[in-house]
Amino acid sequence: MAMQLPLAPQSHLLSRPGLALVIMLASACTTVDRERAPEAPIVPVDLEAWEARGKAAVTMGSETETVRFVWQRTNDETETITLSGPLSMNRQIIERRGTALYQADGSALRPLVTTSESSALSAALNRLPPESLGTWLLGYGPTGGDWTVEVDEWQFTPPWRTPARVTIQGSGIDIRVMISQWGFNPLP
């Protein structure tokens, strides 16, 4: 919950330039409407630039890990995924380039090596096909293999119908994704 502070009468936070900045920032991400979702076309699978924000619960056996994410697709070959735990602790930035995953280490990228599957999240990173994840997040299922993708709830994010809740299952892993915010840049 954001804390709201009263503005002093001489404050310039809501001056014309400040208000224009607020409007520009707000237009980059759109609000969602679950009631109008069935009437809109589904977000295109080949959409290149988009961002999704939300939470995911990764379950393997009796262990469940919860993570917040910001998923940014630059193009069909490059995605940046920022993961963080409760209270934004243990932030990790992962970048997908083609079929490979890299971890941000300062300003450098190094191959993501998860030799251990000691946690549900590390097992998921080892077993999931990196090149498919962004497409699955858009609500499109796998074309074969051991994984299933189900959109449990849709929402209206102008101009499209976008997933609000997605379940991904396979290889002994269950991932439940809740997407609270979509951003498309530029809008069509």
C-alpha positions as CSV (number, residue, x, y, z in Angstrom):
1,M,0.0,0.0,0.0
2,A,1.4,3.4,-1.0
3,M,1.5,6.1,1.6
4,Q,0.0,9.3,0.5
5,L,1.5,12.5,1.7
6,P,-0.4,15.9,1.5
7,L,1.0,18.3,-1.0
8,A,2.2,21.7,0.3
9,P,0.5,24.7,-1.4
10,Q,3.8,25.8,-3.1
11,S,4.5,22.2,-4.3
12,H,5.5,21.8,-7.9
13,L,4.7,18.1,-8.1
14,L,1.5,18.7,-10.0
15,S,2.7,21.5,-12.2
16,R,2.0,21.1,-15.9
17,P,5.3,19.3,-16.6
18,G,4.8,17.1,-13.6
19,L,1.3,16.2,-14.6
20,A,2.4,15.5,-18.2
21,L,5.1,13.1,-16.8
22,V,2.5,11.3,-14.6
23,I,0.1,10.9,-17.6
24,M,3.0,9.6,-19.8
25,L,4.0,7.0,-17.2
26,A,0.5,5.9,-16.6
27,S,-0.2,5.4,-20.4
28,A,2.7,2.9,-20.7
29,C,0.9,0.3,-18.6
30,T,-2.8,-0.2,-19.0
31,T,-5.5,-1.2,-16.5
32,V,-7.3,-4.4,-16.8
33,D,-11.0,-5.2,-17.0
34,R,-12.1,-8.8,-16.4
35,E,-15.7,-8.1,-17.5
36,R,-14.9,-7.1,-21.1
37,A,-12.3,-9.8,-21.7
38,P,-14.5,-12.3,-23.7
39,E,-15.3,-9.7,-26.4
40,A,-11.7,-8.7,-27.2
41,P,-9.3,-10.6,-29.5
42,I,-6.6,-12.5,-27.8
43,V,-3.2,-10.8,-27.7
44,P,-1.2,-11.8,-30.8
45,V,1.4,-14.6,-30.3
46,D,3.9,-12.7,-32.4
47,L,3.7,-9.5,-30.4
48,E,7.3,-8.4,-29.9
49,A,7.5,-5.7,-27.2
50,W,5.5,-6.3,-24.0
51,E,5.8,-6.3,-20.3
52,A,3.9,-8.4,-17.6
53,R,4.0,-8.0,-13.9
54,G,2.7,-10.4,-11.3
55,K,3.3,-13.3,-9.0
56,A,4.1,-17.0,-9.5
57,A,3.9,-20.0,-7.2
58,V,6.2,-22.8,-8.2
59,T,5.4,-26.2,-6.6
60,M,7.5,-29.4,-6.7
61,G,6.3,-32.2,-4.5
62,S,5.4,-30.7,-1.1
63,E,7.5,-27.5,-1.6
64,T,6.1,-24.3,-2.9
65,E,8.1,-21.1,-3.6
66,T,6.5,-17.8,-4.3
67,V,8.1,-15.1,-6.4
68,R,7.1,-11.7,-7.8
69,F,8.2,-11.0,-11.4
70,V,8.5,-8.3,-14.1
71,W,8.8,-10.0,-17.5
72,Q,9.9,-7.8,-20.4
73,R,10.0,-9.1,-24.0
74,T,12.2,-6.9,-26.2
75,N,11.8,-9.1,-29.3
76,D,11.1,-12.8,-30.0
77,E,14.7,-13.7,-29.1
78,T,15.3,-11.6,-26.0
79,E,13.4,-11.4,-22.7
80,T,14.4,-10.0,-19.3
81,I,12.8,-11.5,-16.2
82,T,13.3,-9.8,-12.8
83,L,12.4,-12.2,-9.9
84,S,12.1,-11.1,-6.3
85,G,11.0,-12.7,-3.1
86,P,8.8,-11.2,-0.3
87,L,9.4,-7.5,0.2
88,S,11.5,-7.5,-3.0
89,M,14.3,-9.3,-1.3
90,N,16.7,-11.6,-3.1
91,R,16.2,-9.9,-6.5
92,Q,17.5,-11.9,-9.4
93,I,17.7,-10.8,-13.1
94,I,17.6,-13.5,-15.7
95,E,17.9,-12.8,-19.5
96,R,16.8,-15.1,-22.2
97,R,18.7,-15.0,-25.5
98,G,17.3,-17.6,-27.9
99,T,17.3,-20.9,-26.0
100,A,19.8,-19.9,-23.4
101,L,19.3,-18.3,-20.0
102,Y,21.8,-15.9,-18.4
103,Q,22.0,-14.3,-15.0
104,A,22.9,-10.6,-14.6
105,D,26.0,-10.2,-12.5
106,G,26.5,-6.5,-12.2
107,S,26.8,-5.2,-15.7
108,A,27.8,-8.6,-17.1
109,L,25.8,-11.6,-18.1
110,R,26.9,-15.1,-17.2
111,P,25.2,-18.4,-18.2
112,L,22.6,-19.4,-15.6
113,V,23.9,-22.6,-14.0
114,T,21.5,-24.3,-11.7
115,T,23.2,-27.6,-11.1
116,S,21.1,-28.3,-8.0
117,E,17.4,-28.8,-8.1
118,S,17.2,-28.3,-4.3
119,S,14.3,-25.8,-4.7
120,A,11.2,-25.8,-6.8
121,L,12.3,-22.6,-8.6
122,S,15.8,-24.0,-9.5
123,A,14.1,-27.2,-10.7
124,A,11.7,-25.2,-12.9
125,L,14.6,-23.2,-14.4
126,N,16.4,-26.4,-15.2
127,R,13.4,-28.2,-16.8
128,L,11.3,-25.5,-18.5
129,P,12.1,-24.7,-22.2
130,P,13.3,-21.0,-22.0
131,E,12.2,-20.1,-25.6
132,S,8.6,-21.1,-24.8
133,L,7.9,-19.3,-21.5
134,G,7.0,-15.9,-22.9
135,T,4.7,-17.4,-25.4
136,W,3.0,-19.5,-22.7
137,L,2.6,-16.3,-20.6
138,L,0.7,-14.8,-23.5
139,G,-1.7,-17.7,-23.2
140,Y,-0.5,-19.9,-26.0
141,G,0.1,-23.5,-25.1
142,P,3.0,-25.9,-26.1
143,T,3.0,-27.6,-29.4
144,G,4.0,-30.9,-27.9
145,G,6.1,-32.4,-25.2
146,D,5.6,-32.9,-21.5
147,W,4.1,-29.5,-20.6
148,T,0.5,-28.3,-20.4
149,V,-0.5,-24.6,-20.3
150,E,-4.0,-23.6,-19.2
151,V,-5.4,-20.0,-19.0
152,D,-7.6,-20.1,-16.0
153,E,-8.8,-16.5,-16.2
154,W,-8.7,-13.8,-18.9
155,Q,-8.7,-10.0,-18.5
156,F,-9.2,-7.1,-20.9
157,T,-6.1,-5.0,-21.4
158,P,-6.9,-2.6,-24.3
159,P,-6.9,-3.6,-27.1
160,W,-6.7,-7.3,-26.3
161,R,-7.8,-10.1,-24.1
162,T,-4.8,-11.1,-22.0
163,P,-4.2,-13.9,-19.4
164,A,-4.8,-13.0,-15.8
165,R,-4.1,-16.5,-14.4
166,V,-2.1,-19.2,-16.1
167,T,-1.3,-22.7,-14.9
168,I,1.8,-24.5,-16.3
169,Q,2.4,-28.1,-15.5
170,G,4.9,-30.8,-16.4
171,S,8.0,-32.7,-15.3
172,G,6.7,-32.9,-11.7
173,I,6.3,-29.1,-11.5
174,D,3.2,-27.0,-11.1
175,I,3.5,-23.2,-11.7
176,R,0.5,-20.9,-11.1
177,V,1.0,-17.4,-12.5
178,M,-1.1,-14.4,-11.7
179,I,-0.6,-11.4,-14.0
180,S,-1.7,-8.1,-12.5
181,Q,-0.5,-5.7,-15.1
182,W,0.3,-5.8,-18.8
183,G,2.1,-3.1,-20.8
184,F,2.4,-2.9,-24.6
185,N,4.9,-0.6,-26.1
186,P,4.0,0.8,-28.6
187,L,0.3,0.2,-28.6
188,P,-1.0,-0.8,-32.0
